[in-house]
Amino acid sequence: MKVLSRTLALLATSLLSLAAMAQTSNQQPIKVLLPFPPGGGSDSLTRMVTTPLASVIGQPIVIDYKPGGNSIIGAQTVATAKPDGMTYMVTMDMTATILPAVYSRLPFDPVKDLEPVAVLSNVPALFVAHPKVPANNLQELVAYSKKNPDKLNYGAAVLYGQVLGQQLKTVSGLTYTYVPYKGAAEALQAVVAGHLDFMMLDIQTGLGFLKDGRLKALAITSASRHPTLPDVPTVGEMGWPDLQMNVWYGMFAPAGTPPAMIEKMNSSVIKVTSEPALRKRLAELGHEVSSASPAQMKALIEKDGAKWRKAARDGNIKLD
């Protein structure tokens, strides 16, 4: 009888294990939408985080690209998605902070329709130029443009570049012709090829090009010099502290997503980005990880949104 009992117990355990395996194998993957083209800094960061994140949450993750419209197309997709914890978005903070500042009408409300989940990282931006440009820092670039009006061209793929470039014009008197691009990778290649004179770029994307001399850095937007690029002066050193800013990358969910799911994803992202190996890898690319809660992320959106609204007003930037 004891042998039979043990056999039945082992059989029950095996059936439960098989059921658990079947449930896991049939799990629907979580979709993480990226509102930018593949190949840029946003794509790299998202992959670096979501690969280990899938292991932590015990569920597969797929990245879905929906670029276009300054992240509006992708953000609208997420804003109207079912709030069941199966759809998220990783985007630059501009989606929640700059879009409302430069568009009087949007097909979604970034505050009401998107739920802040977690801040993956933040990183300062760089003003970079092709080596042929006769300036080695931002002050020299401004001086050159004043002697050679409208000779320079400046490109951007995201609103940061356009708004910050306009703010640079406002505070320094720099002149340039603005050239819009669909993606950061496309704009970067234009600068490297010499078709574009200068642009704003995140450290992660530009670091390799700076190290091999295909680009040169004119200034960094951090408050102090960055350990990754200690020889690059800050915008404050150049005389324009109003240009100081950090780009941060955040994860959002459709509004109405259950708070328990938001909290679980937040803690999982923090666990992944706190791992020493990934933290070190991100630091080498210029990123600083964050442990912000969803509530702290909301406060950050409010603070940065006020800054960008002022910049848009000062530069008279309206995109509709």
C-alpha positions in Angstrom: 0.0 0.0 0.0 2.9 2.4 0.9 4.5 1.6 -2.5 1.2 2.4 -4.2 0.8 5.7 -2.3 4.3 6.8 -3.2 3.7 5.9 -6.8 0.5 7.9 -6.9 2.2 10.8 -5.2 5.1 10.7 -7.8 2.5 10.5 -10.6 0.6 13.5 -9.3 3.8 15.5 -8.9 4.8 14.6 -12.5 1.4 15.7 -13.8 1.5 19.0 -12.0 5.0 19.6 -13.4 3.9 18.8 -16.9 0.9 21.1 -16.5 3.1 23.9 -15.2 5.5 23.4 -18.2 2.6 23.5 -20.6 1.2 26.6 -19.1 4.6 28.3 -19.3 5.2 27.2 -22.9 1.8 28.6 -23.9 2.3 31.9 -22.2 1.4 34.8 -24.5 4.4 37.1 -24.9 4.4 40.5 -23.4 4.6 43.2 -26.1 7.0 46.1 -25.6 6.4 48.7 -28.2 9.2 51.0 -29.4 8.0 54.2 -31.2 11.3 54.6 -33.0 13.0 52.8 -35.9 15.3 49.9 -35.1 19.1 50.5 -34.9 19.2 53.6 -32.7 20.1 54.1 -29.0 16.5 53.5 -27.9 16.5 50.1 -29.6 19.8 49.1 -28.0 18.8 50.1 -24.6 15.4 48.4 -24.9 17.0 45.1 -25.9 19.7 45.3 -23.2 16.9 45.6 -20.5 14.1 43.4 -21.9 16.3 40.4 -22.5 17.1 39.8 -18.8 13.6 41.2 -17.9 11.9 38.3 -19.6 13.8 35.9 -17.3 12.9 37.9 -14.2 9.2 38.0 -14.9 9.1 34.5 -16.3 7.4 35.5 -19.5 8.6 36.0 -23.1 8.9 39.6 -24.4 8.7 40.7 -28.0 9.7 44.2 -29.3 7.3 45.8 -31.7 8.5 48.8 -33.7 6.0 51.5 -34.6 8.1 54.6 -35.6 6.8 57.8 -37.0 5.2 61.1 -36.0 7.8 62.0 -33.3 6.7 58.8 -31.4 3.0 59.8 -31.7 2.0 56.7 -33.8 3.5 54.2 -31.3 2.3 56.0 -28.3 -1.3 56.2 -29.6 -1.1 52.4 -30.2 -0.2 51.8 -26.6 -2.7 54.4 -25.3 -5.5 52.6 -26.9 -4.3 49.1 -26.2 -6.2 46.8 -23.7 -4.9 47.5 -20.2 -4.3 43.9 -19.3 -0.6 44.1 -18.5 0.4 42.5 -21.8 1.4 45.8 -23.6 4.0 48.3 -22.6 6.1 51.0 -24.3 9.7 52.1 -23.9 10.2 55.6 -25.1 12.2 58.8 -24.5 10.6 61.1 -22.0 9.8 63.5 -24.8 6.6 61.4 -25.5 5.2 62.6 -22.2 7.0 65.9 -21.8 7.7 67.6 -25.2 4.8 66.4 -27.3 2.2 68.3 -25.2 4.4 71.4 -25.4 4.7 71.6 -29.2 1.4 70.1 -30.4 -1.9 71.8 -29.5 -3.8 68.6 -30.6 -2.7 65.0 -30.1 -4.7 61.9 -30.8 -4.1 60.8 -27.2 -3.4 62.5 -23.8 0.0 61.5 -22.5 -1.0 62.2 -18.9 -4.5 60.6 -19.0 -3.9 57.7 -21.4 -0.5 56.5 -20.5 0.5 55.1 -17.1 4.1 55.6 -15.9 5.8 52.3 -15.0 9.5 52.7 -14.6 12.5 54.8 -15.6 15.1 52.6 -17.3 17.9 55.1 -17.4 18.9 58.7 -18.0 21.7 60.1 -20.1 22.9 63.6 -21.1 23.0 64.6 -24.8 25.9 65.7 -26.9 26.2 68.3 -29.6 28.4 66.6 -32.2 29.8 67.7 -35.5 31.6 66.3 -38.6 35.4 66.8 -38.3 35.3 69.2 -41.3 33.3 71.7 -39.3 35.8 74.5 -38.3 34.9 74.5 -34.6 36.0 72.4 -31.7 33.4 73.4 -29.1 30.0 75.1 -29.0 31.4 78.6 -28.5 33.6 78.3 -31.6 30.6 77.0 -33.6 28.5 80.0 -32.6 31.3 82.4 -33.5 31.7 80.7 -36.9 28.0 80.8 -37.7 27.9 84.6 -36.9 30.7 85.2 -39.4 29.1 82.8 -41.9 25.3 83.2 -41.6 23.2 80.2 -42.6 26.2 78.2 -43.8 25.7 75.5 -41.2 23.0 72.8 -41.3 21.7 71.0 -38.3 19.6 67.9 -38.2 17.5 66.0 -35.8 15.4 62.8 -35.7 13.5 63.4 -32.5 11.9 66.4 -30.9 14.7 66.8 -28.4 17.0 67.8 -31.2 14.6 70.2 -32.7 13.6 71.9 -29.5 17.1 72.0 -28.0 18.5 73.3 -31.3 15.9 76.1 -31.3 16.8 76.8 -27.7 20.4 77.0 -28.7 19.5 79.5 -31.4 17.6 81.6 -28.8 20.3 81.8 -26.2 23.4 82.0 -28.4 22.4 83.7 -31.7 23.6 80.6 -33.6 22.2 80.4 -37.1 21.7 77.2 -39.1 19.3 75.5 -41.6 17.3 72.8 -40.0 17.0 69.3 -41.6 14.5 66.8 -40.2 15.3 63.1 -40.3 13.0 60.1 -39.7 15.4 58.2 -37.4 18.5 58.8 -35.3 20.5 56.2 -37.3 19.7 58.1 -40.6 20.7 61.5 -39.1 23.9 60.0 -37.6 25.0 58.6 -40.9 24.4 62.0 -42.6 26.7 63.7 -40.1 29.4 60.9 -40.4 29.2 61.3 -44.2 29.6 65.0 -44.0 26.1 65.8 -45.5 25.1 67.3 -42.2 27.3 69.6 -40.1 26.1 69.0 -36.6 23.3 67.4 -34.5 22.3 66.5 -31.0 23.0 62.9 -30.0 22.9 60.6 -27.0 26.2 59.4 -25.6 25.4 55.7 -26.2 24.8 56.2 -29.9 27.7 58.5 -30.6 30.5 57.1 -28.3 32.1 54.8 -30.9 32.1 57.5 -33.6 33.7 59.9 -31.2 36.4 57.5 -30.2 37.5 56.6 -33.8 37.4 60.3 -34.9 34.4 60.1 -37.3 32.7 62.7 -35.2 33.8 65.4 -32.7 31.9 66.5 -29.6 31.2 70.2 -29.1 29.5 70.1 -25.7 27.6 67.9 -23.4 24.3 68.9 -21.8 25.1 67.6 -18.3 25.6 69.9 -15.3 29.2 68.6 -14.9 31.6 66.8 -17.2 30.8 63.2 -17.8 33.2 60.5 -16.7 32.8 58.7 -20.1 33.9 61.9 -22.0 35.9 63.9 -19.5 37.5 66.2 -22.1 34.1 67.4 -23.5 33.0 70.8 -22.0 29.5 71.2 -20.6 27.0 73.7 -22.0 27.3 75.6 -18.7 31.0 76.0 -19.3 30.2 77.3 -22.7 28.0 80.0 -21.1 24.5 78.5 -21.7 23.4 76.7 -18.6 19.8 76.8 -19.8 20.7 74.1 -22.3 21.4 71.6 -19.4 19.2 68.5 -19.7 19.1 64.7 -19.4 17.3 62.4 -21.8 15.5 59.7 -19.8 14.0 56.5 -21.1 10.8 55.3 -19.5 8.4 52.4 -19.7 4.7 53.2 -19.9 1.5 51.1 -20.0 -2.1 51.9 -21.1 -4.0 53.8 -18.5 -6.2 51.4 -16.5 -3.5 48.7 -16.2 -4.0 47.1 -12.8 -1.7 48.8 -10.2 -0.4 45.4 -9.1 0.9 44.7 -12.6 2.5 48.2 -12.7 4.2 47.6 -9.4 5.4 44.2 -10.4 6.9 45.5 -13.7 8.5 48.4 -11.9 10.2 46.2 -9.3 11.3 43.8 -12.1 12.9 46.6 -14.2 14.7 47.9 -11.1 16.0 44.4 -10.3 17.3 44.0 -13.8 19.0 47.4 -14.1 20.5 47.0 -10.6 22.5 44.0 -11.6 26.2 45.0 -11.5 27.1 43.7 -14.9 24.3 45.5 -16.7 24.7 48.6 -14.6 28.4 48.7 -15.6 27.6 48.1 -19.2 25.1 51.0 -19.2 27.5 53.3 -17.4 30.1 52.7 -20.1 27.6 53.9 -22.6 26.9 57.0 -20.6 23.6 55.8 -18.9 22.8 56.2 -15.2 20.1 53.7 -14.0 17.1 54.8 -11.9 15.1 53.3 -9.1 12.2 55.7 -9.5 8.7 54.5 -8.5 5.7 55.2 -10.8 4.7 58.1 -8.5 8.2 59.6 -8.8 8.1 59.1 -12.5 4.8 61.1 -12.6 6.5 64.0 -10.7 9.4 63.9 -13.1 7.1 64.2 -16.0 5.4 67.3 -14.5 8.8 69.0 -13.8 10.3 68.3 -17.2 7.0 69.1 -19.0 7.1 72.6 -17.5 10.7 73.1 -18.7 9.9 72.0 -22.2 6.7 74.1 -22.4 8.8 77.2 -21.6 11.4 76.2 -24.2 8.7 75.8 -26.8 7.2 79.1 -26.0 10.6 80.9 -26.1 11.4 79.3 -29.4 7.9 79.7 -30.8 7.8 76.0 -31.7 4.5 74.7 -32.8 4.2 71.6 -34.9 0.5 71.9 -35.9 
